[in-house]
Amino acid sequence: MLTLSQLKLTIKEKGEHKRSPNYKRLSPKVKKAIDDLFGMMAKQPQKVLTTFPKIVRDVSKKYRVQSKDIETYFEKETGLTI
């Protein structure tokens, strides 16, 4: 039998990335950029891997943050290098 906490871990919710300790440490500008990036990725889930670098560049220009900050956030969250 599943407990409520186990069930919460299996469900992917919109805005789930906002609960992360790494997300909470970001500056407000980078948080807005990350939120926009997740929104763009949600619009085209089948093309995430091919369009991710372009989305990072576009979002970093739009919010005037360094793309390195966004990449560092994803490296910390996933443990993968981009």
Secondary structure as GFF3:
##gff-version 3
##sequence-region A 1 82
A	DSSP	alpha_helix	4	10	.	.	.	ID=ss1
A	DSSP	three_ten_helix	16	19	.	.	.	ID=ss2
A	DSSP	alpha_helix	21	24	.	.	.	ID=ss3
A	DSSP	alpha_helix	28	43	.	.	.	ID=ss4
A	DSSP	three_ten_helix	45	47	.	.	.	ID=ss5
A	DSSP	alpha_helix	48	63	.	.	.	ID=ss6
A	DSSP	alpha_helix	67	78	.	.	.	ID=ss7
###
